[in-house]
Amino acid sequence: MAHVVLKELVKTYGAFKAVNDVSLTVNDGEFVALVGPSGCGKTTTLNLIAGLLPITSGEISIGDRVVNDLDPKDRDIAMVFQNYALYPQKSVYANLAFPLQMRKLPRDEIDRKVKEAAKVLDMTHLLERKPRELSGGQQQRVALGRALVRDPAVFLMDEPLSNLDAKLRVQMRSEIKRFHQDLKATIVYVTHDQLEAVTMADKMAVMNGGFLQQYDSPAQVFAHPVNMFVASFIGSPAMSLIPLETSTSDGNAVLSGAEGWRMDLSSLNARKVQRATTSKVVLGARHSAIRLHKSAVAGAIPARAYTVEPTGDVTFVQAMLSGAIVNISVPPDIAVFPDEQIWLEFDQDRMHLFDGATEMALNAD
């Protein structure tokens, strides 16, 4: 396997920058997910690494080689596509063997590599079948196997699970994660599904508008989003973002909502809002960092329930607060009704504060 280094990578189409000055390093054996909404530049970045698109400027290295001018076949990569790209008239064995036959490997070596890949992916019993005789998950395993037999330096995967139903996606997430763990493979994986990225990747690169927004472990991205876009994109349900005003009351920093309520701030959060470039501050909180009360308590903010969504082991309540929808999770035995008056208590140790002008996270130091 090998590491992948992108340095100031740019891809333009006329005046439009699809990939804008992206720099990151995928270490040897790492699973890195490129994640973001449609049109953010993640698939374009993957195609630039693969050599399927020419770069406008910047540098791509795979292992110790700069590969900017190399054809895809010379980059020592293998791609797994969302549509499987299997030959329908060929058996599973023939599909796996085809890339090796194109490299003119000896027949006995091809046979060995095909059978090893089939064993790793638990599909030895499928080798004589045709793709039409396989389920979606089995076809995806064949696509993985065809990449595996090539023994590449880097695996590139472009939304390989998007054509599967929800249950099969969960199963295949586990299989790809085990595939990575067993082979210690270097994988760059594109997905619009942030849950896939969080559950599988060692690191995630969150992209938006062609820019790399944040590159870190899923745990760090979830716990410490660098800006409002990352905060709202990563996590399910999404982090609630509430536009507020900051001011001083009796010498202490407070936040105030459009409804006229005020929230005193801890000393740490007070230092954060002092670093804002404007009096407008956005409070961010995940559903588990908000406590719902059915009656007024000290420090809680009055709100009104909007919708209630029971999911079995937890109920999600959406409330309207200062023009924003706030997600709160409560135990299923707590009954909440639409339009009911409720009170929300925010955990000051777990809430986030963002600059209302720059949308960047505010830090105390």
Buried (B, 14 or more C-beta within 10 A) or exposed (E): BBBBBBBEBBBBEEEEBBBBBBEBBBBBBBBBBBBBEEBBBBBBBBBBBBBBBEBBEBBBBBBEBEBBEBEBEEBBBBBBBBEBEBEEEBBBBBBBBBBBEEEEBEEEEBBBBBBBBBEBBEBBEBBEBBBEEBEBBBBBBBBBBBBBBBBBBBBBBBBBBBBBEEEBBBEBBEBBBEBBEEBEBBBBBBBBBBBBBBBBBBBBBBBBBBBBBBBBEBEBBBEBBBBBBBBBBBBEBBBBBBBBBBEEEEEEBBBBBEEEBBBBBEEEBBBBBEEBEEEBBBBBBBBEBBBBBEEEEEEBBBBEBBEBEEEEEEBBBBBBBBEBBBBBBBEEEEEBEEEBEBBBBBEBEEBBBBBBEEBBBBEEE
